[in-house]
């Protein structure tokens, strides 16, 4: 049985169950029908005999037959004397049976024609005793019962066949999502195409919900694989540029045409690219540990106002070197439980981006305040190049740059780290920007 499909096994089990159930019900129906038919004939027979007993009268020892009806409701009636001699009717219609008279005992006698039910009653009219016998034929009941049995048994195989076909169709339709799941899995395995989905239609049953769950799982897997593929491509692309620079500078520095000054410049360029690669690898390791949950924050009570102000003071020279004005509006005494190193990195990344992507003579406004709801809001506003509206949702992705012209600056991981640090502290980060006018990054803790 195990070598058959689930649909076949369910159909066979369902059909066998219905076969047993229908067979039991039919057997019970036949028994009840036969019992009810026998009971109806018995009551009909007794009533006819009782009516005849009441109508029997003797005059001067002779039976008066003028008011007697010897055939009532299918019952043939006979009157005997005490010695068993037939008094009436005088004409034998061929239904009389040769059987001992038994008072008030209904019994069935089998004959060649199918059988008869006989009922005798001993009674007296005045001083004259007599017997009344009623006989009813079972042939009609047997014929009706046989016809019913023929119709039922003749229709029974078609009923079972209909049940089997209907059960198979219902089972086939119910298990269709499972087949689609298997086919989808085969297509994904053979073609590595995670865009395949299971067609659940409008089904809301258990298999429909399972199919919807599988579709959501496939969607998450597809997003994960695409992110991983994009991440691998981005890392390769980001590392290719500094590696190419390092290789070309090494070749130039080792050539005979390069003088001492050119060699020093080549070494300086190599050092810059190596530092950039080192920063990139460090940030990637940090984000990788964060994704795996292997990085734990070392939280403690911090003076966030002092931490933000100190970070702004450290980056003030870098801003002035690019002709930018850095203004601060920091509410004093704001404290928070957090990781000092991570919060410093968050503020540093936002300010560094504001400096890097600003325009000459522009400005940066750093503010820290407490909201009426009790949150702490950190905002960094600049007058830089801005970000297009369609690019805003993707700036948090690793290695994504809204401005390809600034490809050589930074690692493309800063905002990803800002987002993770904010969420690790139970906060959120958002960005608003007008392209060509500037951007504002807001962290709510």
LINQUI-V573368 format. One record per run of one state. SS is the DSSP state (H for helix, E for strand, C for the rest). FROM is the first residue (numbers start at 1). TO is the last residue. If there is no record, write none. Layout:
# LINQUI-V573368
ss=SS from=FROM to=TO
ss=SS from=FROM to=TO
This chain:
# LINQUI-V573368
ss=C from=1 to=5
ss=H from=6 to=55
ss=C from=56 to=56
ss=E from=57 to=59
ss=C from=60 to=61
ss=E from=62 to=64
ss=C from=65 to=70
ss=E from=71 to=72
ss=C from=73 to=74
ss=E from=75 to=80
ss=C from=81 to=85
ss=E from=86 to=88
ss=C from=89 to=102
ss=E from=103 to=103
ss=C from=104 to=105
ss=E from=106 to=109
ss=C from=110 to=115
ss=E from=116 to=125
ss=C from=126 to=127
ss=E from=128 to=137
ss=C from=138 to=138
ss=H from=139 to=174
ss=C from=175 to=175
ss=H from=176 to=191
ss=C from=192 to=205
ss=H from=206 to=254
ss=C from=255 to=259
ss=H from=260 to=292
ss=C from=293 to=298
ss=E from=299 to=303
ss=H from=304 to=321
ss=C from=322 to=324
ss=E from=325 to=330
ss=C from=331 to=334
ss=E from=335 to=339
ss=H from=340 to=356
ss=C from=357 to=362
ss=E from=363 to=370
ss=C from=371 to=375
ss=E from=376 to=382
ss=C from=383 to=388
ss=H from=389 to=394
ss=C from=395 to=403
ss=H from=404 to=406
ss=C from=407 to=413
ss=H from=414 to=424
ss=C from=425 to=427
ss=E from=428 to=434
ss=C from=435 to=437
ss=E from=438 to=444
ss=C from=445 to=445
